[in-house]
Amino acid sequence: MAAHETRPFARPEPGVKPQRVLLVDDSRSIRTLLKIYLMARAFEYIEAESAEAALAELEKQPVDLILTDFHMDGMNGADFAAAVRAHKDAKVTRIPILMMTGDANAAEVRNKGQKAGINAFVRKPVSCAQLMTLVDTILPAPKKE
């Protein structure tokens, strides 16, 4: 896909239940950018501005994918991922987690995330193509029921 091309906005196919993405970032603008990038897939979005709020959301509703920032006030992304992996509900512990960071020491952040159980890691700023490649790798598109 050329840099000037855009991915079309996806609409759920009949008979295919949309997948839910939990976007965890203390920046509203980053959460909005992620939603724009992810429009190529017919996702439903749940937003949380902290890891603590995201853990509360996981108690309320099922999620198919988590995108989390590393640096947030309170609990960081690696500690959040570890809490997800230690959750009492086995379905929650298996949710794929993609962690992002703009940290200069990305190798250290990646290492912390991998120890916590993340599935994928990406440095900010992330391109749409880069994000979609990772998402498509860790969360295949749903099939018709």
C-alpha positions as CSV (number, residue, x, y, z in Angstrom):
1,M,0.0,0.0,0.0
2,A,1.5,3.3,-1.0
3,A,2.0,6.0,1.6
4,H,-0.7,8.2,0.1
5,E,-3.3,5.5,0.0
6,T,-5.8,5.1,2.8
7,R,-7.5,2.0,4.1
8,P,-11.2,2.0,3.7
9,F,-13.5,2.3,6.7
10,A,-14.7,-1.2,7.4
11,R,-18.3,-2.1,8.1
12,P,-19.1,-5.3,9.9
13,E,-20.1,-8.0,7.4
14,P,-23.5,-9.6,8.0
15,G,-23.2,-12.5,10.3
16,V,-19.8,-11.4,11.7
17,K,-19.7,-10.1,15.2
18,P,-17.4,-7.0,15.5
19,Q,-14.3,-7.5,17.6
20,R,-13.8,-5.2,20.6
21,V,-10.5,-3.3,21.2
22,L,-9.7,-1.8,24.6
23,L,-7.5,1.3,24.0
24,V,-5.5,2.2,27.1
25,D,-3.7,5.5,26.9
26,D,-3.7,8.6,29.0
27,S,-3.8,10.7,25.9
28,R,-7.2,11.2,24.2
29,S,-5.5,12.3,21.0
30,I,-3.5,9.0,20.8
31,R,-6.6,7.0,21.5
32,T,-8.4,8.9,18.6
33,L,-5.4,8.3,16.3
34,L,-5.5,4.6,17.1
35,K,-9.2,4.4,16.2
36,I,-8.5,6.2,12.9
37,Y,-5.7,3.7,12.1
38,L,-7.9,0.8,13.0
39,M,-10.8,1.8,10.8
40,A,-9.7,-0.8,8.2
41,R,-11.2,-3.4,10.6
42,A,-14.8,-3.2,11.9
43,F,-13.8,-2.9,15.6
44,E,-15.9,-1.7,18.5
45,Y,-13.9,0.5,20.8
46,I,-13.7,0.8,24.6
47,E,-11.4,3.6,25.8
48,A,-9.6,3.9,29.2
49,E,-7.3,6.7,30.2
50,S,-5.5,4.6,32.8
51,A,-4.6,1.0,33.5
52,E,-6.8,1.0,36.5
53,A,-9.8,2.2,34.4
54,A,-9.0,-0.5,31.8
55,L,-9.0,-3.2,34.5
56,A,-12.4,-2.0,35.6
57,E,-13.6,-2.2,31.9
58,L,-12.4,-5.8,31.7
59,E,-14.7,-6.7,34.6
60,K,-17.7,-5.3,32.7
61,Q,-17.4,-6.6,29.2
62,P,-15.5,-9.0,26.9
63,V,-12.6,-7.6,24.9
64,D,-10.8,-9.3,21.9
65,L,-7.6,-7.1,21.9
66,I,-5.8,-4.6,24.2
67,L,-3.7,-1.8,22.9
68,T,-1.8,-0.1,25.8
69,D,0.7,2.6,26.2
70,F,3.7,1.9,28.5
71,H,4.0,5.3,30.2
72,M,0.8,6.3,32.1
73,D,0.2,7.8,35.5
74,G,-0.3,5.2,38.2
75,M,0.2,1.7,36.8
76,N,2.4,1.4,33.7
77,G,1.6,-0.7,30.7
78,A,3.9,-3.6,31.7
79,D,2.3,-3.8,35.2
80,F,-1.1,-3.6,33.5
81,A,-0.2,-6.5,31.2
82,A,0.9,-8.5,34.2
83,A,-2.4,-7.8,35.9
84,V,-4.3,-9.0,32.8
85,R,-2.2,-12.2,32.7
86,A,-2.9,-12.8,36.4
87,H,-6.7,-12.2,36.1
88,K,-9.0,-14.7,37.7
89,D,-11.0,-15.2,34.4
90,A,-9.0,-17.4,31.9
91,K,-10.7,-15.6,28.9
92,V,-9.2,-12.3,30.1
93,T,-5.7,-13.9,30.6
94,R,-5.7,-14.9,26.9
95,I,-6.5,-11.5,25.4
96,P,-3.8,-10.4,23.0
97,I,-1.9,-7.3,24.2
98,L,0.0,-4.9,22.0
99,M,2.1,-2.4,24.0
100,M,3.3,0.9,22.6
101,T,6.0,3.4,23.8
102,G,7.6,6.6,22.8
103,D,10.4,5.9,25.4
104,A,13.9,6.5,24.2
105,N,14.9,3.2,25.9
106,A,12.6,1.0,23.9
107,A,14.6,-2.1,24.4
108,E,14.2,-1.9,28.2
109,V,10.4,-1.2,27.8
110,R,10.0,-4.1,25.4
111,N,11.8,-6.4,27.8
112,K,9.6,-5.4,30.7
113,G,6.5,-5.9,28.5
114,Q,7.6,-9.3,27.3
115,K,8.2,-10.4,30.9
116,A,4.7,-9.2,31.7
117,G,3.2,-11.3,28.8
118,I,2.6,-8.9,26.0
119,N,2.1,-10.4,22.5
120,A,3.5,-7.5,20.4
121,F,5.4,-4.3,20.9
122,V,5.7,-1.1,18.8
123,R,7.5,2.2,19.2
124,K,5.7,5.5,18.8
125,P,5.2,7.1,16.5
126,V,3.6,4.1,14.8
127,S,2.4,4.2,11.2
128,C,-1.1,2.9,10.2
129,A,0.5,0.1,8.1
130,Q,2.8,-0.9,11.0
131,L,0.0,-1.0,13.5
132,M,-2.4,-2.9,11.2
133,T,0.3,-5.5,10.4
134,L,0.8,-6.2,14.1
135,V,-2.9,-6.2,14.9
136,D,-3.6,-8.6,12.0
137,T,-0.8,-10.9,13.3
138,I,-2.0,-11.1,16.9
139,L,-5.8,-10.9,16.2
140,P,-7.0,-12.5,13.0
141,A,-10.2,-11.0,11.5
142,P,-13.4,-12.8,12.6
143,K,-15.0,-15.4,10.3
144,K,-18.7,-15.6,9.5
145,E,-20.6,-17.6,12.0
